[in-house]
Amino acid sequence: MRVGLLTEGGYPYATGDARVWCDRLVRGLAQHEFEVYALSRGPGQEGAGWGELPRHVGRVCTAPLWGEPEPRRGGWGGRRQRRRFAEHFGELAAAISAPYGSGVPHGSGVPHGSGVPGRSTDQADRFANGLHGLADLAGEYGGLSAALRSEDAVRALERACRTLGAPHGAQRARVADLLTVTEALERALRPLSLDWYGDGAGGDPGLSGVDLCHAATGGAAVLPGLLAKRRFGTPLLLTEYGVRLRECYLAGAAGAEGGRPLSGPVRSLLTAFHGRLAAEAYARADLITPGNTHTRRWQERCGADRERLRTVYPGMDAARFAEVGEQGAAPPEGDDRTLVWVGRIEPPKDVIALLHAFAEVRRWQPDARLRIIETRRGEDPEPDGYPAHCRALAEHLFPDEAADAHSAGDNPVSFERLGDPEVPTLADAYGAGGVVVLSSVVEGFPVGLVEAMFCGRATVSTDVGAVCEVIGGTGLVVPPRNPRALADACLALLSDVERCARLGAAARARALELFTVEQNVAAFRGIYLELMSHCPVPREEVGEGGGPLPFARPAEAHVPGRWTAGRDGDGFGHRLPGPAASRPAPEHTPTWAGPPPREPLGVGPRPSEEGA
């Protein structure tokens, strides 16, 4: 089948989110043909170029979600166009500025006045009508970028915010806030104006020619899939390994976007928009595959139907950790009293709490050591001096120690960087100690924890994100922001080598069962076939009731050869014996309205049967 892979800020670029997972998925499903429709987040990502693409990636279409929009065909400013735009954008603005029930976060997708999670029917319909109305308008007049940044858009948003009953945050929006919101909405809605959509009748079919749309993340990447489903009936699969709505809440709490502080009204309106968009995507997707139960709870809270949710853990490459993992949980001699922390040194990782916990560990285990191995690359920016603060605290808590008066002092805490001679690879980093520690206060899916499990290491983790789901019963879990509990758990494992070995072996077995690339690819292989079994043909081929017409395009139409041509060139079907003139025409001859069939990958020309 032909799969349209929708991404934002990742594949096929050499840098970005979910890039590695998408690459493994595409390479693992080589029997399908992929078309990639990618949205980039910044000039640095586009400057880094693309990664190496496999041969069965037929095409790649890209568009930026940053900078000034590209000029499109046609013009803007006619009275009819402006009237229609004001109507559709007014519907969307009214939906994102609508009030919510007490105690429910604005923008969460929960219905006003109801006590259960779900979709607000009135406001969800208004949002959907406004969204798809804008999409139709963009298709007719060549884009909406100018209109979304026009005075008409600002005035429509202002009217919605001044409506009686609007949330207090929206009512306090000033002109500068409205300008910021409309600019952000223009970028978020930029996929509506792209030329990725065809009509399936000649020319470049675009998304109208794919059999399945697979959105690799939420947010703006889902918009092309929503349009393809509405216009062409293309099944939509949505995969989220990190909830985009949660990221918007965290970004709003941080109070900055693109280096500029955000006011309260701006945060309120933007989170409301992303909440409505998430609810719309969850309502329209044929199947949703969260990466863990933590993500699944967010989706259910935003109105996703449990019957269309199926957890698929992200696949990771276990081969590069095989050598360390197969050696067992025994660290190198002398390192069995060593704690290892691996990751990016930034505030959510709470390295400060880890250092205070290690001070307590040293009181009871004087020969214990802590190795902090940073995975930040040289070109990545350092997060506001936080690593320097951690190093200063370590020097204050742990002065250099010397065995005697003639030896050089040595600090029990070492800060290293991945790629140094002592830790050239991740496997070497996790294998450098007896216990791996995760001290985060915010975490989604803990990738580093799974890597430690592949290496057969016992772990001590804080109870955040999907940590408990990943660990199962193969490690110790403590509350976050509790150095005393973290120290007690580390001491319990450092003093019991046999227990470390048992937990490490169990952790490796669990990781190999649940978190490998093979299980991930196998799960999506079945999901693709399941979705196509419910909608096996293009939407143009419908029966009398408006549903799909079964067997309108027979299987042999996909195989090149003489029999793929119709009897009179009108369709596909078996070649019947006898001359064409003597065969009566069937009463119902199915035809196919899409582009001509393509030769499947890996199948060469079939030898002619002449003279057989």
C-alpha positions in Angstrom: 0.0 0.0 0.0 1.0 3.6 -0.3 1.4 5.3 3.1 1.5 9.1 3.6 3.8 9.7 6.7 3.0 13.1 8.3 5.7 14.5 10.5 6.6 17.8 12.3 10.1 18.7 13.4 11.6 15.3 12.7 11.9 12.7 9.8 13.3 13.0 7.2 15.5 15.8 8.6 18.8 14.8 10.1 17.8 16.3 13.5 14.6 16.5 15.4 12.0 14.6 17.4 10.9 11.0 16.5 13.4 11.0 13.7 15.0 7.7 14.6 11.7 6.0 15.3 10.2 7.0 11.9 13.4 5.9 10.1 13.2 2.4 11.8 9.5 2.2 11.0 9.9 3.0 7.3 12.9 0.6 6.9 11.1 -2.1 8.8 8.0 -1.9 6.5 9.8 -2.1 3.2 6.9 -3.9 1.6 4.9 -0.6 1.5 5.7 2.6 -0.4 6.0 5.7 1.7 5.5 9.3 0.9 6.8 11.7 3.5 5.0 15.1 4.2 7.2 16.9 6.7 6.9 20.2 8.5 10.1 21.9 9.8 10.4 23.9 12.9 13.4 26.1 12.2 16.1 27.1 9.8 18.7 25.1 11.7 16.8 21.9 11.0 16.5 22.6 7.3 20.1 23.6 7.2 21.2 20.2 8.6 19.6 18.5 5.6 17.9 15.1 5.3 19.1 11.8 6.6 19.6 8.8 4.2 16.2 7.6 2.8 15.5 4.1 1.8 14.5 3.3 -1.8 10.8 2.7 -1.1 10.3 6.4 0.0 8.7 7.6 -3.2 8.5 11.3 -2.5 9.2 13.9 0.1 7.3 17.1 0.5 8.4 19.7 3.0 7.1 23.0 4.3 8.3 25.4 7.1 6.3 26.3 10.2 8.6 29.3 10.8 9.5 32.5 9.1 7.3 34.4 6.7 4.8 32.4 4.6 5.6 31.8 1.0 3.4 33.8 -1.5 0.8 31.6 -3.1 -1.3 31.8 -6.3 -4.3 34.0 -6.6 -5.1 37.1 -4.7 -7.0 38.1 -1.6 -9.2 40.9 -0.6 -12.5 40.4 -2.5 -15.7 41.1 -0.7 -17.0 37.5 -1.0 -13.7 36.0 0.2 -13.5 38.3 3.1 -17.0 37.6 4.1 -16.5 33.8 4.0 -13.2 34.1 5.9 -14.8 36.2 8.6 -17.5 33.6 9.0 -15.2 30.6 9.2 -12.5 32.2 11.3 -15.1 33.6 13.6 -16.4 30.1 14.2 -12.9 28.9 15.1 -12.2 31.9 17.3 -15.5 31.4 19.1 -14.6 27.8 19.8 -11.2 28.5 21.3 -12.5 31.4 23.4 -15.6 29.5 24.7 -15.9 29.0 28.5 -15.2 25.7 30.2 -16.6 24.0 33.2 -15.3 24.8 36.6 -12.2 23.0 37.6 -11.4 22.0 34.0 -8.3 23.5 32.3 -9.1 25.8 29.5 -8.3 24.0 26.2 -8.4 20.5 27.6 -11.2 19.4 25.3 -13.6 18.7 28.1 -17.2 19.8 27.6 -18.6 22.8 29.3 -20.9 21.9 32.2 -20.3 18.2 32.0 -18.7 16.0 34.7 -17.0 13.5 32.4 -14.2 13.8 29.9 -15.3 14.1 26.3 -16.0 16.5 23.5 -18.2 19.6 23.8 -20.6 18.9 21.0 -21.4 22.5 20.2 -17.9 24.0 20.5 -16.2 21.0 18.9 -18.6 21.3 15.9 -17.9 25.0 15.7 -14.2 24.4 15.7 -14.4 21.6 13.1 -16.7 23.8 10.9 -14.4 26.7 11.1 -11.2 24.6 10.5 -12.5 22.9 7.4 -14.2 26.0 6.1 -10.8 27.7 6.2 -9.3 24.7 4.5 -11.8 24.9 1.7 -11.2 28.6 1.4 -7.5 28.1 1.2 -8.0 25.5 -1.6 -10.1 27.9 -3.6 -8.1 31.1 -3.3 -4.5 29.8 -2.9 -3.7 30.2 0.7 -4.8 31.9 3.9 -1.5 33.4 5.2 -2.4 37.0 4.3 -5.9 36.7 5.7 -4.9 35.1 9.0 -2.5 38.0 9.6 -5.1 40.6 8.5 -7.1 43.1 10.5 -10.2 41.0 9.8 -8.7 38.1 11.7 -7.7 40.4 14.7 -11.2 41.9 14.8 -12.9 38.5 14.7 -10.7 37.2 17.5 -11.4 40.3 19.5 -15.1 39.9 19.1 -14.9 36.3 20.3 -12.8 37.3 23.3 -15.3 40.1 24.3 -18.3 37.8 24.1 -20.3 37.5 27.3 -19.2 34.4 29.2 -15.7 34.2 27.7 -12.9 33.1 30.1 -11.4 35.9 32.1 -8.0 35.3 30.5 -9.4 35.8 27.0 -11.3 38.9 28.0 -8.1 40.6 29.2 -6.4 40.2 25.8 -5.1 43.5 24.5 -4.3 44.4 20.9 -0.7 43.2 21.2 -1.9 39.9 22.6 -4.4 39.5 19.7 -1.6 40.1 17.2 0.6 37.5 18.8 -2.2 34.9 18.8 -3.1 35.5 15.2 0.5 35.2 14.1 0.8 31.9 16.0 -2.5 30.6 14.5 -1.2 31.5 11.0 1.8 29.3 11.5 -0.2 26.5 13.1 -2.7 26.5 10.3 -0.2 26.8 7.6 -0.7 23.2 6.4 -4.2 24.2 5.3 -2.7 26.3 2.5 -0.2 23.8 1.2 -0.4 22.2 -2.2 -0.2 18.7 -0.9 -3.8 17.8 -1.7 -4.9 16.6 -5.2 -8.2 15.5 -6.6 -7.1 12.1 -7.8 -8.0 12.8 -11.4 -4.7 13.3 -13.3 -1.7 15.4 -12.4 0.0 15.0 -9.0 -2.5 13.2 -6.8 -0.7 14.2 -3.5 -2.5 12.9 -0.4 -5.5 12.0 -2.5 -3.4 9.1 -3.9 -2.3 7.5 -0.6 -4.1 4.5 1.0 -3.3 5.5 4.6 -2.2 8.7 6.4 0.0 8.1 9.4 0.6 11.1 11.6 3.8 10.5 13.6 2.8 13.2 16.1 0.0 15.5 17.1 -0.3 19.2 16.5 0.0 20.7 13.0 1.1 17.4 11.5 -2.4 16.0 11.9 -4.0 18.7 9.8 -3.1 17.2 6.4 -4.5 13.9 7.6 -7.7 15.5 8.8 -8.2 17.1 5.4 -7.4 13.9 3.5 -9.9 12.0 5.6 -12.6 14.5 5.0 -12.0 15.0 1.3 -11.0 11.6 0.2 -12.0 9.2 3.0 -8.4 8.2 3.6 -7.9 6.3 6.9 -6.0 8.3 9.6 -3.6 6.7 12.1 -2.3 9.0 14.9 0.8 8.0 16.9 1.9 10.0 19.9 4.9 9.2 21.9 4.7 12.6 23.6 1.5 14.5 24.0 1.7 17.8 22.1 -1.0 19.3 24.2 1.1 18.6 27.4 4.1 20.2 25.7 2.0 23.3 25.0 1.0 23.5 28.7 4.6 23.2 29.8 5.7 25.8 27.3 3.0 28.1 28.5 4.0 27.6 32.1 7.6 28.4 31.2 6.2 31.7 29.8 8.3 31.9 26.7 8.0 31.0 23.0 10.8 31.9 20.6 12.6 33.8 23.3 9.7 36.2 24.0 7.6 36.1 27.2 4.0 35.2 26.7 1.2 37.0 28.5 -1.6 35.2 30.3 -4.2 35.8 27.6 -1.9 34.6 24.9 -1.2 31.4 26.8 -4.9 30.9 27.5 -5.9 31.3 23.8 -3.1 29.2 22.4 -3.6 26.3 24.8 -7.3 26.4 24.1 -6.6 26.2 20.3 -4.3 23.2 20.8 -6.8 21.6 23.1 -9.5 21.9 20.5 -7.2 20.6 17.7 -6.2 17.6 19.9 -9.8 16.8 20.6 -10.7 17.1 16.9 -7.8 14.8 15.9 -8.8 12.2 18.5 -12.4 12.3 17.4 -11.6 11.8 13.7 -8.7 9.4 13.7 -9.5 5.8 12.9 -7.0 4.5 15.4 -4.8 6.2 18.0 -1.6 4.5 19.1 -0.1 6.1 22.3 3.4 5.1 23.2 2.6 4.4 26.9 -0.2 4.5 29.5 0.8 8.0 30.6 0.2 9.4 27.1 -3.0 7.3 26.9 -4.5 8.9 30.0 -3.9 12.4 28.5 -5.7 11.3 25.3 -8.6 9.8 27.2 -8.9 13.0 29.2 -9.1 15.0 25.9 -12.0 12.9 24.6 -10.3 10.0 22.8 -12.5 6.9 22.5 -11.0 4.0 24.4 -12.1 1.6 21.7 -9.8 3.3 19.2 -6.8 3.5 21.5 -4.0 0.9 21.3 -0.8 1.2 23.2 2.3 0.5 21.0 5.6 1.0 22.8 8.4 2.8 20.9 10.9 0.4 19.3 14.6 0.8 20.3 17.7 -0.8 18.9 18.8 -3.4 21.4 21.8 -4.7 19.3 24.2 -1.9 20.4 23.6 -2.8 24.0 23.9 -6.6 23.5 27.5 -7.0 24.5 27.1 -5.2 27.8 23.8 -6.8 28.5 24.9 -10.4 27.8 27.8 -10.0 30.3 25.3 -9.9 33.1 24.8 -7.2 35.8 28.3 -7.5 37.2 30.1 -4.2 36.5 33.9 -4.0 36.1 35.9 -4.8 39.1 35.9 -1.8 41.5 32.8 -0.2 40.0 30.1 -2.2 41.9 29.8 0.8 44.3 29.4 3.3 41.5 26.2 5.1 40.6 25.7 6.2 37.0 23.5 9.0 35.7 23.1 9.5 31.9 21.3 12.3 30.2 21.2 16.0 29.5 22.0 18.2 32.5 18.9 20.5 32.7 16.5 21.5 35.4 13.8 18.8 34.7 16.4 16.1 35.3 16.9 17.4 38.9 20.6 16.7 39.2 20.6 18.9 42.3 18.5 16.4 44.2 20.7 13.6 42.9 23.8 15.3 44.4 22.1 15.8 47.8 21.0 12.2 47.7 24.6 11.1 47.0 25.8 13.1 50.0 23.6 10.9 52.1 24.8 7.8 50.4 28.4 8.8 51.2 27.6 9.0 54.9 26.8 5.2 54.9 28.9 4.1 52.0 32.2 6.1 52.0 33.7 4.3 49.0 30.6 5.0 46.7 31.2 7.1 43.6 28.9 8.9 41.2 29.5 9.3 37.5 27.4 12.0 35.7 27.6 11.4 32.0 26.2 14.1 29.8 24.7 13.3 26.4 24.5 16.9 25.2 26.2 17.4 21.9 28.7 20.2 21.4 26.4 22.1 19.0 23.5 22.1 21.5 23.1 25.2 23.6 23.8 24.9 27.4 20.6 25.4 29.4 21.2 28.7 31.3 24.2 27.8 33.4 22.4 24.9 35.1 25.3 22.4 34.4 27.8 24.9 35.9 25.6 25.3 39.0 25.6 21.5 39.4 29.4 21.3 39.1 29.8 24.0 41.7 27.4 22.2 44.1 29.4 19.0 43.7 32.7 20.7 44.5 31.1 22.2 47.6 29.5 19.0 48.9 32.4 16.7 48.0 35.9 18.2 48.4 38.7 16.3 46.8 39.8 13.3 48.8 43.3 11.8 49.0 44.5 8.5 50.4 47.5 9.9 52.1 49.6 13.1 52.3 51.5 12.3 49.2 48.6 11.5 46.8 46.6 13.8 44.6 43.0 14.4 45.7 40.1 12.9 43.8 36.4 13.9 43.8 33.9 11.1 44.2 31.6 12.9 41.7 32.8 13.1 38.1 31.2 15.0 35.3 31.9 13.4 31.9 30.6 13.7 28.4 29.5 10.9 26.1 32.2 10.3 23.5 35.1 10.9 25.9 37.8 8.1 25.9 36.4 6.6 29.1 32.8 6.5 27.8 32.8 6.4 23.9 29.3 4.8 23.6 26.1 4.7 25.5 26.7 1.0 26.3 30.0 1.9 27.9 28.3 4.6 29.9 25.6 2.3 31.4 28.1 -0.4 31.9 30.4 1.8 33.9 28.6 1.2 37.2 26.5 -1.1 39.2 23.3 1.0 39.5 21.8 3.5 37.0 19.8 6.4 38.6 17.1 8.5 37.1 16.2 11.6 39.2 13.8 13.5 36.9 10.9 15.6 38.1 9.3 15.7 34.5 9.6 12.8 32.1 7.5 11.4 29.3 8.8 8.0 28.0 12.1 7.4 29.8 14.3 6.3 26.9 17.5 6.3 29.0 15.8 3.9 31.5 15.1 1.4 28.7 18.7 1.6 27.5 19.9 0.8 31.0 17.5 -2.2 31.0 18.9 -3.4 27.7 22.3 -3.3 29.4 21.1 -5.5 32.3 21.5 -2.8 35.0 19.5 -2.4 38.2 17.8 1.0 38.3 16.6 3.5 40.8 14.0 6.0 39.4 11.6 8.7 40.4 7.9 8.1 39.9 7.3 10.4 36.9 5.8 10.0 33.5 5.8 6.4 32.3 8.6 5.2 34.6 6.5 2.7 36.6 5.0 1.3 33.4 8.4 0.8 31.9 10.1 -0.6 35.0 7.4 -3.0 36.0 8.9 -4.8 39.0 12.5 -4.8 37.8 13.7 -1.7 39.6 13.2 0.6 42.6 10.9 3.6 42.3 10.8 6.6 44.7 8.9 9.9 44.8 10.4 12.8 42.9 12.0 15.7 44.8 12.9 13.4 47.7 16.7 13.0 48.1 16.3 10.9 51.3 14.2 8.3 49.5 16.5 8.3 46.5 19.5 7.8 48.8 17.9 4.9 50.7 17.0 3.1 47.4 20.6 3.5 46.1 22.1 2.2 49.4 19.7 -0.8 49.3 21.1 -1.9 45.9 24.8 -0.9 46.5 24.8 -3.1 49.6 23.3 -6.2 47.8 25.1 -7.3 44.7 23.0 -10.4 44.2 19.8 -8.4 44.2 21.3 -6.0 41.6 22.1 -9.0 39.4 18.5 -10.4 39.7 16.9 -7.0 39.0 19.3 -6.4 36.1 18.5 -9.7 34.5 14.8 -9.2 34.9 15.0 -5.7 33.5 16.9 -6.9 30.4 14.3 -9.6 29.8 11.4 -7.1 30.1 13.1 -4.7 27.7 13.7 -7.3 25.1 10.1 -8.4 25.3 8.4 -5.0 25.1 10.7 -2.3 23.7 12.5 -3.6 20.7 12.3 -2.4 17.1 11.0 -5.8 16.0 7.9 -5.6 18.2 7.2 -2.0 17.2 7.4 -2.8 13.5 5.3 -6.0 13.9 2.6 -4.0 15.7 2.3 -1.3 13.0 2.4 -3.9 10.2 -0.7 -5.5 11.7 -2.3 -2.1 12.3 -1.8 -1.0 8.7 -3.5 -4.1 7.4 -6.3 -3.8 9.9 -7.1 -0.2 8.8 -7.0 -1.1 5.1 -9.3 -4.1 5.7 -12.0 -1.6 6.9 -11.4 0.8 3.9 -9.8 -1.2 1.2 -10.6 1.0 -1.8 -10.6 4.7 -2.6 -13.7 6.6 -1.4 -14.8 7.4 -5.0 -15.9 3.8 -5.4 -19.0 3.7 -3.3 -22.2 1.6 -3.4 -25.8 2.8 -3.4 -25.7 3.5 0.4 -22.6 5.7 0.1 -20.2 3.1 1.7 -17.1 1.5 0.1 -17.8 -0.9 -2.8 -16.1 -4.2 -2.0 -13.8 -5.7 -4.6 -14.2 -2.7 -6.9 -10.5 -3.0 -7.6 -9.5 -6.7 -7.7 -6.2 -7.9 -6.4 -4.8 -8.7 -9.8 -5.0 -5.0 -10.7 -1.8 -4.5 -8.7 0.2 -7.1 -10.7 1.7 -5.9 -14.0 0.8 -7.9 -17.1 -1.7 -8.2 -19.9 -4.6 -9.1 -17.6 -4.4 -5.7 -15.8 -6.0 -4.0 -18.7 -9.8 -4.0 -18.8 -11.8 -5.8 -21.4 -12.3 -2.6 -23.4 -9.8 -0.4 -21.5 -12.6 0.7 -19.1 -11.5 -1.1 -16.0 -9.7 -4.0 -14.4 -10.8 -7.6 -14.4 -10.1 -11.2 -15.5 -9.6 -11.9 -19.2 -12.5 -14.1 -20.3 -12.0 -16.6 -23.1 -13.2 -15.9 -26.6 -13.2 -12.8 -28.7 -14.2 -9.6 -27.1 -17.1 -9.1 -29.5 -18.7 -12.4 -28.4 -18.6 -11.7 -24.7 -21.6 -9.9 -23.2 -20.9 -6.9 -21.2 -21.6 -7.4 -17.5 -24.4 -5.3 -15.9 -22.0 -3.8 -13.3 -18.4 -3.2 -14.4 -16.4 -1.7 -11.6 -14.1 1.1 -12.6 -11.3 2.8 -10.8 -11.3 6.6 -10.7 -7.8 7.0 -9.4 -4.4 7.2 -11.2 -3.2 4.2 -13.2 -1.8 1.3 -11.1 1.9 1.4 -10.4 4.3 -1.5 -10.6 4.9 -2.9 -7.1 8.4 -2.5 -5.6 10.6 -5.4 -6.1 8.5 -7.0 -8.9 10.0 -6.9 -12.3 8.1 -7.2 -15.6 6.2 -10.4 -16.0 7.2 -12.5 -18.9 4.7 -12.5 -21.8 2.5 -15.6 -22.1 2.6 -15.5 -25.9 3.5 -18.9 -27.1 3.1 -20.5 -23.7 
